[in-house]
Amino acid sequence: MKHLYRASLTITALLLAAGTAAAHVTIQPDEAVAGSYFRGAFSVGHGCDGSSTISVRVKIPDGVLSVKPQMKPGWTVEIKKKPLAAPQAALHGKTITETVDEVSWKGGPLPDSLYDTFGLMMKLPDSEAPLYFPVVQECENGVHRWIEIPAGTQKRDELREPAPLLRLKPKAP
């Protein structure tokens, strides 16, 4: 009987954790090598209290210098840029003076009962500091601001609307 009870508790805990994870906008994969080129997708698992998603805006963190969004049928893509404090060397001997600040997809609509992903290719910084990507999800009725970043000793799971997190690991020696 004890084994059945423990198994039941374990299954319940796993289901609750899966439900919580599905309730947020996340980036997959959620780990990458610092300084590498990375292809990630922001997964939108639901709308806003039953309302369809019509816009997804992703703020690009400092240090990410090259960003290319994925085109999605039925959606338009807008790229906002910002100037760099100092010119940076780029591929093929080029120099860049600005970088992507924000990418937004508008259109759809993406019904609340379905999910979709919104992809980005990017050059990650050499630093191993975690990257947070604040996301604003607009719906036909309502909005979710997945913009919260833990402060101090606060944990991500304590936040109501946490920003997607990309953990960076060191380059192989």
C-alpha positions as CSV (number, residue, x, y, z in Angstrom):
1,M,0.0,0.0,0.0
2,K,2.9,2.4,0.8
3,H,4.4,1.8,-2.7
4,L,1.0,2.7,-4.3
5,Y,0.7,5.8,-2.2
6,R,4.3,7.0,-3.0
7,A,3.7,6.3,-6.7
8,S,0.5,8.3,-6.6
9,L,2.3,11.2,-4.9
10,T,5.1,11.1,-7.5
11,I,2.8,11.0,-10.4
12,T,0.8,13.9,-9.0
13,A,3.9,16.0,-8.4
14,L,5.1,15.3,-12.0
15,L,1.7,16.3,-13.5
16,L,1.6,19.5,-11.4
17,A,5.2,20.4,-12.5
18,A,4.3,19.7,-16.2
19,G,1.2,21.9,-15.9
20,T,3.2,24.7,-14.4
21,A,5.9,24.5,-17.1
22,A,3.2,24.4,-19.9
23,A,1.7,27.6,-18.5
24,H,4.7,29.8,-19.3
25,V,6.4,30.9,-22.5
26,T,9.6,29.0,-22.6
27,I,12.7,28.7,-24.9
28,Q,13.8,25.3,-26.2
29,P,16.4,24.1,-25.9
30,D,16.9,26.0,-22.7
31,E,20.7,25.4,-22.6
32,A,23.4,26.4,-25.1
33,V,27.2,26.9,-25.3
34,A,28.4,30.4,-24.6
35,G,29.8,32.1,-27.8
36,S,28.0,29.7,-30.1
37,Y,25.5,30.2,-32.8
38,F,22.1,29.0,-31.5
39,R,18.7,28.1,-32.9
40,G,16.0,28.3,-30.3
41,A,12.2,28.4,-30.3
42,F,9.9,30.2,-27.9
43,S,6.9,28.0,-27.2
44,V,3.6,29.6,-26.6
45,G,1.4,27.0,-24.9
46,H,-1.9,28.9,-24.4
47,G,-3.7,32.2,-25.0
48,C,-5.1,34.6,-22.4
49,D,-7.9,33.2,-20.4
50,G,-9.3,31.4,-23.5
51,S,-8.5,34.2,-25.9
52,S,-6.4,33.6,-29.0
53,T,-2.8,35.0,-29.2
54,I,-2.3,37.6,-31.9
55,S,1.2,38.9,-31.1
56,V,4.4,37.7,-29.5
57,R,7.2,40.2,-28.8
58,V,10.7,39.0,-27.6
59,K,13.2,41.5,-26.1
60,I,16.8,40.5,-27.0
61,P,19.2,40.6,-24.0
62,D,22.4,42.6,-24.2
63,G,25.4,40.7,-25.5
64,V,23.4,38.9,-28.3
65,L,24.8,40.6,-31.4
66,S,23.2,38.7,-34.3
67,V,19.6,37.7,-34.5
68,K,17.5,36.3,-37.3
69,P,13.8,35.4,-36.7
70,Q,11.9,32.5,-38.3
71,M,9.2,33.5,-40.8
72,K,5.8,32.0,-40.0
73,P,2.9,31.6,-42.4
74,G,0.0,33.9,-41.3
75,W,2.3,36.1,-39.3
76,T,4.3,39.2,-40.1
77,V,7.7,39.8,-38.5
78,E,9.0,43.1,-37.3
79,I,12.6,43.7,-36.2
80,K,13.5,46.7,-34.0
81,K,17.2,47.6,-33.8
82,K,19.3,49.6,-31.3
83,P,22.8,51.1,-31.7
84,L,25.8,49.5,-30.1
85,A,27.9,51.5,-27.6
86,A,31.0,50.6,-29.7
87,P,31.4,48.9,-33.1
88,Q,31.8,45.1,-33.0
89,A,33.6,42.8,-35.3
90,A,31.3,40.4,-37.2
91,L,31.8,37.5,-39.6
92,H,33.6,37.9,-42.9
93,G,35.6,40.9,-41.8
94,K,32.5,43.1,-41.3
95,T,31.8,45.5,-38.5
96,I,28.4,46.1,-37.0
97,T,27.2,49.3,-35.3
98,E,23.7,48.2,-34.3
99,T,21.9,45.0,-33.2
100,V,18.4,43.6,-32.8
101,D,16.6,45.0,-29.8
102,E,13.2,43.3,-30.2
103,V,11.5,40.8,-32.6
104,S,7.7,40.7,-32.9
105,W,5.4,38.3,-34.7
106,K,1.9,39.6,-35.4
107,G,-1.0,37.7,-37.0
108,G,-2.4,34.3,-36.4
109,P,-4.5,34.1,-34.5
110,L,-3.2,31.2,-32.4
111,P,-6.2,29.6,-30.6
112,D,-6.0,29.1,-26.8
113,S,-6.4,25.3,-27.3
114,L,-3.3,25.1,-29.5
115,Y,0.4,25.8,-29.1
116,D,3.1,27.1,-31.5
117,T,6.7,28.0,-31.6
118,F,8.5,31.2,-32.7
119,G,12.1,30.7,-33.7
120,L,15.3,32.7,-33.6
121,M,18.8,32.1,-34.7
122,M,21.4,34.1,-32.8
123,K,25.0,34.5,-31.9
124,L,25.3,34.1,-28.1
125,P,27.7,36.1,-26.0
126,D,31.0,34.6,-24.7
127,S,29.9,35.1,-21.1
128,E,28.3,32.2,-19.2
129,A,25.8,34.5,-17.5
130,P,22.2,33.2,-18.0
131,L,20.1,35.1,-20.6
132,Y,16.6,36.2,-19.9
133,F,14.3,36.9,-22.9
134,P,11.3,39.0,-21.7
135,V,8.3,38.2,-23.9
136,V,5.0,40.0,-24.2
137,Q,2.1,37.8,-25.5
138,E,-0.9,39.8,-26.7
139,C,-4.2,38.2,-27.2
140,E,-7.5,39.2,-28.8
141,N,-8.6,39.9,-25.2
142,G,-5.8,40.3,-22.7
143,V,-2.1,40.1,-22.4
144,H,0.6,38.1,-20.6
145,R,3.9,39.8,-19.8
146,W,6.5,37.1,-19.3
147,I,9.0,39.6,-18.2
148,E,9.8,38.8,-14.5
149,I,13.5,38.1,-13.7
150,P,14.5,36.7,-10.3
151,A,16.2,39.2,-8.0
152,G,18.8,38.2,-5.4
153,T,17.9,34.8,-3.9
154,Q,14.5,34.6,-5.5
155,K,13.7,31.5,-7.5
156,R,12.1,31.4,-11.0
157,D,9.3,29.2,-9.8
158,E,8.3,31.9,-7.3
159,L,7.5,34.3,-10.2
160,R,4.0,34.7,-11.6
161,E,5.1,35.4,-15.2
162,P,8.8,34.6,-15.5
163,A,10.9,35.5,-18.6
164,P,12.2,32.6,-20.7
165,L,15.6,31.6,-19.5
166,L,18.6,30.3,-21.6
167,R,21.4,28.8,-19.5
168,L,24.8,29.2,-21.0
169,K,27.5,26.6,-20.4
170,P,31.3,26.9,-21.1
171,K,32.9,26.1,-24.4
172,A,34.6,22.8,-24.6
173,P,38.4,23.1,-24.0
